[in-house]
Amino acid sequence: MRDFFARLRGMNSRWQYVILAAIVLLFPLIVRSNRWVQVANFFFIYAMLGLSLNIILGYAGLYQLGHAAFYAVGAYTTAILSTHFDVPIFVLLPISGVLAAIFAILISRPILHLRGDYLCIVTIGFGEIVRIALRNDVSSLAFLANIPGLAFLRERLETAVITGGPNGIMGIARPRILGLVFRQQWHYYYLFLAFVAFTIFAMRRLEDSRLGRAWTCVREDELAAEAMGINTVHVKLLAFALGAAWAGVAGSLYASWVTVIAPESFSFWESVVMFCIVVLGGTGSIPGVLVGTVGMVVLPELLREVLLNIQQWRMLIFGAAMIFMMVVRPEGLWPSQRFRRELELAKEMATPGS
């Protein structure tokens, strides 16, 4: 086994990518287990969520702990339009992304002047407001019964619900392509894999674009970026909008996969998991987000086989891991080269006599 890994490391990088791609494509055939294919599907969903938050947190440097709100907007948009109006899922994917982006712009524009911990606290509040609103079904049509002229519809309006309250929404339609209905776990595996591959490609293009460099400037020194002619408000709004749009698409895919959603699926804990994925993996690093997703999603399932009570200790383990990483490796498991150089420069400047 040791010789095998030694040969693998000695291979040309192109062949390593070919082997990795073959393993990923043949994974459902290799494991032959619906449970592990389901775990892989969860990995893909959280990888998309981590990559979407990486735009806001990693590229633009905006602390965001309410990302589950955008995830919920995408999921509920798909659920409502699918169950009430029979809109096809693949039509709902861009609609969910656009609505999540609009929602992000509306809630982020008044708070863009906040920085650091203050912005983080406000986003936590927005995330909880969305969850509580979905649970209480404040989007119902009952308020219309108080409008003069609609009193005769009072009984029907008071019983009409949109988000389903704490019970959520059931019976969400499944995706369909050329008559093929997605029902099996491996169907969703390849669908999610295609979206993750496209997301990684898009993130790489964004990272090297003019907008990506503007995000980096804002993250490093907002005042200097503004002095250089960068419209910081516009740039930060775009970061929120694009990150939210990708989270909305992930929510739409999730809703079409599980076919049942509830407000508790988009709690504050989900935002914490996304935040940990980016920070533990490596802020601003696409491979780091994937590694962080493995640690936050796949590793607990592997440990479940050994530690049956892993759920009771999950938060304690994650908290200890965060503390350990911040002390031993603050740049993350697989940091971006740019972020690593920044940390090394900061250490040199902080060293006495440097």
N, C-alpha and C positions, 0 to 999 in steps of 0.2 A: 504493500500500500504506500509505503514511504517513497519507494522508487517511482511509483505511478505519479504521485504529486510532484516529485522532483522533475520528471519528464514533462509534466503539464506546465510547470513554471518555466521550463526551458524552451517551450514552444514559441513560435512566432505569435505575436499578439493577434494577428488576423485569424489564425487557426484557433486560438483561445475563444475568440468571439463566435466562430462557427460552431464550436463544441457547445458553448453556452446557449446559443440560439437553438441548436438541436435538442438540448435537454429541456429548454422551456417549451418548445413546440410539442415535444413528445411526452411531456410531464403527465397528462391524464392517462396515457397508455402505460407509462412506467409504474406509477403508483397503483393504478387499478382500484382506487378507493374514493368513493364519493366524498368521504369526510375530508380527505386531504385536498381534493380538488376544490371543495367548499372553502377550506382555509386559504388556498391560493386565490380564490375569488375575493375573499376579504382582504388579502394582501394587495390585490390590484386596486380595490376601492380606496383603501387607506393610502396607497401610494399616490393615487390621483389627488386625494385630499392634502397629503403632505407636500406634493409638488405645487399645488395651488397656494397653500399657505407660505411656501418658500418664496413666492413672488413678493408677498407682503412683508414677511419677516426677514427672509434671507437677502433678497435683492434690495428692497427699499428700506429695510431696517425699522419697520413699524411694528411695534409690539401688539399682537392681536390674539386675544384669548376668547373670542366669541365667534370663531370660524364656523362652528356648528350651526349658527343661524343661517348662513348662506347655503350650507348643506341641506338644511331643513326646507328652505325656500324652493330649491330645486326638486326635492323629493315630493313636497306637497303640491307643487305646481303640476307635476306629472300625475300624481294620484288624483287630484281634483278633475283635471281636464280629461284624464283617461276614463274615470268612472262615470262622470256626468255627461261628457260629450263624445266619448269614444274616439278621441284623437289618437292616431298611431304613435307609438313610443318614439320612433325615429324622427317624427315631426316635433315631438315634445322636447327632445334633447336640446336643440338650439333655443327653443322658447324658454326652457328652464334656466339655461345659462344667461340669457338676456335679462330675464326678470330678476335673477340673483344679482347681476351686475347693476341694474337700476336701483335695486334695494340697497346695495352697498354704497352707491353714490349718494343716495338720499340720507343715509345715516352717518356716513363718514365725512361729508362736506362740513358740517358744523363743528367737528371735533379735530380737524386736521391741524389746528394750532397747538394741540396737546402733544406732549412728547413722553417717551419712556413709560414709567409706571402709571402716570395719569391716563395716558391713552389706553394702556392695558386694562385698567380698572373700568373705564367707560365701556370698552368692548365686551367685558364680562357682563356688565349690566344689559347691554343690547342683546346678547345671547340669551340671557335669562328671560328678558321681556318677550322675545320671540317664542321661547318654549312655553311660557305660561299662557301667552295669547293662544297658541295652538291647543293647549290643554283645556282652556276655558271656552274655546270656540267663539272668540270675540268677533270672528269674521262671519258669524251667522247673520241671517237677514231679519232677526227679531226686531231690531231697532226701526225697521221700516213700518212696523205696525203702529207706531206713534205718529206717522205722517197723516195729516187729514186727507181723507179720500181713500185710504188703504185700510181703514178699520175693518172692513168686511173680510179682509185677508188675514186678520190677526192670528187666528188659530193655525193657519197653514204656515205663516211666516215664523211664528214662535216655535214650531216644531221643525222648521227647516234648519239643517246643519250643513256646514261646508267642510270643516276640518275634522269632524267626528269627535271632538273633545278628547277626553282621556282614552277612549277606545280606539281612536285613530281611524284610518280608512282601510277597508279590505276590498279584495276583488280587483286589484290593479291589473290591467291587461299586460300580457307578455309581449316582448318584441317579436316581429314577424318579418321574414325576408323571403320573397319569392315562394310563398306558401309554407315555408319552414317556420314553425312556432318554437321558440326557445323554451324548452322545458327541462332538459337535463343540465346537470352542473357543468359538464364539459362544453355545452353550447355557450354558456355564459363565460366560461374560462377563455375561450378564444375571442369572444366579443370584448371582454374587459382587457385582454392582452393587446388587442388592436388599439384600443383607446389609450392605454398606458404608453404604448410605443409612439403613438402620435403626440401624446403629451410631452414625452421626453424630447422628441424632435423639436416641438414648438418651443419648449423651454430653452433648449440649446440655441435656437435662433434668437430668442428674446435676450438671452444672456449676452450675446455678442453684438446685439443691435445698438443703435444710438440710444434708444429708450433704456436698454439695460445698463449702459454706461451712465446715463443720467440717474437711474436708481442708485447705482453705486456711489455717485457723487453726493446724492442727498443723504444716503446712509452714513457716509464718512463725515461730512460737514455740511449741514444744510445752509448755513450762512454763506460759506464759500461758494456753494453751488448756485445760490441765488445771485451772488455777486458776479458769477461767471455768465449770467444770462439764462439760467435754467428756471423755468416756471415751476417752482417746487410744488405749488398747490395742484397744478395740472398733472405733474408726474406722480404725486402720491395718490391722487384720485384714480389715475389709470392703474396703479398697482392694486388698489382695493377692488376696482371694477374687474380687472382680468383675473385676479385671484378668486373673487367671488363667483365669476362666471364658470370657472373650472370646477369649483366646489358645487355649483348648481348642477352641472352636467353629471358629476359623480353622484349627487343625490338622486337625479333622475334615473341613472343606471341602477342604483341601489333599490329604488322603489319598484322598478320593473322586475328586479330579480327576486325580492322577497315577497312581493305582491301584497304585503301588509305593513303599514307604517303607523307609528304612534309617537307622540311628543317625547316620550322618554328615550327614544332612539337618538335624540339630538340634544342631550343634556350637556351640562358644563364639562362633565368628564370626557365627552367626545372631543371637545375643544382642547382639553389638557393632553389627550393622547396625540392629537395632531401637532400640538406645540412641542411635545417631547420627541416626536418623530424628527422634526426639523432640527431641534437643538442637539439631541443625542447623536443623530446621524452626521450632522455637519451643516452649519448655517450657510446657505448659499450654494450648497453642493448637491447636484442631482444624484450622483451615486450615493452620497451620504444620506439623502432622503430614503432611498431604497433600502440601505442598510438599517436605518432607523426603523423603517416599517417592518423589517424582519424581526428586529428586537422587540418591537411593541405589539406585533400581531402574531407572528409565527412562533417566536420563542415561547410565549405562554402556553401555546398548544402543545409544543414539544415537552415542556415541563409538566403539563397536565398528566402525561403518562407516568411520570415519576412521583410528582407531588399532587395528590388528589385534592388537597385543600388550597390549591394555588390561588383560587378566586378570593379567599379570605385574606391572603397575604399580598395580593397583587399591588395595591396602592403603596404598601410599605416597601415592597421590592422596587417599584418604580421610583419612589422618593429617594431611597438609598442609592439607586443607580444614578439619579440626577446629581446628587451630592458628590458621589464618587467621580463622575465625569467632569463636573465643574472644577474639582480640585486637581485631578490627575491629567485630564485631557480636555481643557475648556473649548478647544476648537472642534470637538466632535470626533466620532469614529472615523469618518472619511471626509475631512474638511476640504473646501476648495483651496486651491493654491493661493489665490488672492487673499482669502481670509486668514490663512496660516501665516502669510508674510506680514499681514497687519498686526497679528498677535505678537509675532517675534519682534517687530519694530517697537510695539508698545512696551514689551518686556525690557528691551535694550534702553529705551528712554527712561523707564522706571528704575533701572539699576543705578545705584549711586556711583558717581565717578565716570559715567558713560558720556 
